[in-house]
Amino acid sequence: QVHLVESGGGSVQTGGSLRLSCAVSGYPYANQYCMSWFRQAPGKEREGIAAIYSGAAGGIKYYVDSVKGRFFISRDNFNGTIYLQMNSLKIEDTAMYYCAADRLSACMVGRPVVGNFDYWGQGTQVTVSS
């Protein structure tokens, strides 16, 4: 059974930083999977913001333009955890953040798409205020 657990959310002022973590267990393909971060603000659709794959097929990283240069995705294959370092946070970054996992193919389409991911965490709230 695949299990994803996010942590690290919280409240921060504009310009601040947070680091989100997503612990992954039970994935049947070990390190050969695509990991992604999504977020969903109140009243808006869930959007993919970053993705990472690092395995036998090489390395892939993707960032949506709105977070490029401020957010950084990384993974620790040894302990099965991915991270999202979020810097220079803005009020518009306020959302519930989710990590998701699936096969390599989910990382090969550019911006992560909700329908391409079968495994999701429960989410962690990030609130940015002035």
N, C-alpha and C positions, 0 to 999 in steps of 0.2 A: 504494500500500500504506500503510495507516494504521499509524503507529508511535507508541507511548506509552512514555515512559521516566520512571520515578519516581526521585527522589533526595531526600536530606535526612534519612533515618531515622538512628537511632542509639540510644544509651543515655543516659538522663537520670534524675535523681532526682525524686521526687515534688515537685510544685510548679514544676518547670522548664518550659522551652518548647522547641519545635522547629518548624521550618518545612519542610514537604514541598513539593517541586516536581514537576510533571509536564509534560514537554515533549511536545507533540503535533505530528506532521508527517503529511502525506499525506492528511488528511481531505478528502473530496471536496466538502464543503459549506462550506468556509472557516469563517467565524465563526458559522454558523447551526447550532451543535450544542450539545448538553447535555453538560456535564462533571460527573463525580461522583467522590467519594472513598468507598471501601468499606474495611472492615477485617475481618480474620479472626483470631480468637484460637485457640490450640490447642484442638482438640476442639469448636469452635463453628462455626456456619454463618457464611458471609460476610454482613456486614450493611452496608447503605448508611448513611452518616453525614452526608453533605453533598452538595449539588448546586448547580450554577450554570448559568444560561443568560443570555446577553446578546447580543441581536441585533435584527433588524428587528421581531420580535414583542414586544419589550419586555425586561424583566429578571426573572429568577426566582432566588431563593436559597432553599435549604432546609437545615435542620439537624435532626438527630434530638435529642430532648430531652436525652439523656445528654451531649451535647457543646455544647449551646446556651449561649452566653455565654462559652465557653472556646475554641472552635475557630472560625476564620474562613476562609471560602473566597473566593478572588478569582481573577481571570484577567487576563492581559495579552494582548489580542487581537493586538497588534502582533507579538509573538514567539511566539504560540501556546503559551503556558505557563499552567498554573493552579497555584495555591498553596493550601496548607492551613496556616495559622498555628495552632499548637496551644499553648495556654497552660494554666497550672495543671494540669499533667498528673498523672494518677492511675495507680496500679498497674493498675487495670482498663482503662486505655487501651493496655496492652501488646498488640500484635498486629502482623500483617503488614498494611500499608496498600497499597491498590491504587487507581489512578485508572482511570476508564473513560469512554468517549465513545460517543455515539450521537445520533440525531436529537432535535429539540426535544421530541417526544412523550415521550421518556424522562424529561424534567424536569417533566412535567405531572401526575404521579401522586402527589405528595407524597414520601414516603420512597423513595429510589432502590431499584429492584428489580434483582437480578442478571440476571434473564432479559430485561430491557429493554435491555441493553447488549451490543453485539457486539464492541467493541474494548476491550482491556485492556492495562495495563502488566504488568511482571513482579513488581512489588511491592517495597516497602522496609520493613525491619523497624524497629519502634519498641519499645523496652524501657524500662519505667519501674520503678525500684526505690526502696525506702525508704532 
